[in-house]
Amino acid sequence: MLFAAFGIEDMIPVLVFAGIVAAIWAVLSMISNRNSQAQDRLSRLNRLPSLADMDDPTKAGTNGKLQGLTDAVKSISKPLMPQTAGEQDALKNKLANAGFRSETAPMVYSGIRLVSLAVFFLIALAIFVPGRPFGWKMLQGIVILTGLGFYLPSMILWYLRSKRMEEIFLTLPDALDLLVVCVESGLGLDAAMRKVCDEMGSHAKTIAEEFNLANFQLQMGRPRREVLHDLGVRTGVDDVKSLAAILIQADRFGSSIAQALRVQSDAMRTRRKQIAEEKAAKTAVQLLFPLILFIFPGIFVVLVGPAAINIMEHLLKKP
């Protein structure tokens, strides 16, 4: 059907190019898979098998299948994976801010970017190549559509991240007030966070999920300083980061957590009031452009229209 629509002669360059790219990609994938399998084999030979592996002989086959799938995902996403440790940490933080906290999330995200790039490139070839002479407009269209496919997952990730951070920012005051009430009534920080999760789990699922995860990490024995720091990094919201910093300082110096929470609640309330005043001050400037573009022309026609009609009638009258 594709050949009948575009013609065999038009599709021959596209098929040749796609075949060359597929062959190069297959060779590079085989080389990378061979190296990764050799490294995994050496690492398995250097360490002794665990008791769980010896007791469960079927676990090795399952791990081998999952390892093959993981290696395939790694080989696909390797060209777009960040190379330095700082870039990898930044990508993990962005994905965590959007709610993707899995260890394989960076690989899956990079693989999605690569697949999106290939799909949009093929779509661009199918749209701009058949029946058109090669020129600057064709190349420009292919580059623009392919670039859109490359940056589309990043835009979707930015949208999900901003929406999640906004939800945390809007529901944090209620959670903080409830946390202050629980701590001042005699509950510990762990019990207060559990109470916040129980009370706000229905209408503030995101922040309740983050508090629940932090409480679970505390129960597993992680230090409170690390748990609170990870809470601020995972959310990406400045208010949560400042809350985590205040709680870490209160825990380090032995000061009252209830007083620290009360101070943070007052500071957050003042900051939100300043944000509201700033938005109110910007309203007059933001309304200027809609008034000039949409409302002022209508008012101008209503006020000046009758006078313009009368002037035209008097000017057109014969003396």
Stockholm file with secondary structure:
# STOCKHOLM 1.0

chainA/1-319         MLFAAFGIEDMIPVLVFAGIVAAIWAVLSMISNRNSQAQDRLSRLNRLPSLADMDDPTKAGTNGKLQGLTDAVKSISKPLMPQTAGEQDALKNKLANAGFRSETAPMVYSGIRLVSLAVFFLIALAIFVPGRPFGWKMLQGIVILTGLGFYLPSMILWYLRSKRMEEIFLTLPDALDLLVVCVESGLGLDAAMRKVCDEMGSHAKTIAEEFNLANFQLQMGRPRREVLHDLGVRTGVDDVKSLAAILIQADRFGSSIAQALRVQSDAMRTRRKQIAEEKAAKTAVQLLFPLILFIFPGIFVVLVGPAAINIMEHLLKKP
#=GR chainA/1-319 SS CHHHHHCHHHHHHHHHHHHHHHHHHHHHHHHHHHHHHHHHHHHHHHSCCCHHHHHCTHHHHHHHHHHHHHHHHHHHHGGGSCCSHHHHHHHHHHHHHTTCCCTTHHHHHHHHHHHHHHHHHHHHHHHHSTTSCCSHHHHHHHHHHHHHHHHHHHHHHHHHHHHHHHHHHHHHHHHHHHHHHHHHTTCCHHHHHHHHHHHHTTTCHHHHHHHHHHHHHHHTTCCHHHHHHHHHHHHCCHHHHHHHHHHHHHHHHTCCHHHHHHHHHHHHHHHHHHHHHHHHHHHHHHTHHHIIIIIHHHHHHHHHHHHHHHHHHHHHSCC
#=GC SS_cons         CHHHHHCHHHHHHHHHHHHHHHHHHHHHHHHHHHHHHHHHHHHHHHSCCCHHHHHCTHHHHHHHHHHHHHHHHHHHHGGGSCCSHHHHHHHHHHHHHTTCCCTTHHHHHHHHHHHHHHHHHHHHHHHHSTTSCCSHHHHHHHHHHHHHHHHHHHHHHHHHHHHHHHHHHHHHHHHHHHHHHHHHTTCCHHHHHHHHHHHHTTTCHHHHHHHHHHHHHHHTTCCHHHHHHHHHHHHCCHHHHHHHHHHHHHHHHTCCHHHHHHHHHHHHHHHHHHHHHHHHHHHHHHTHHHIIIIIHHHHHHHHHHHHHHHHHHHHHSCC
//
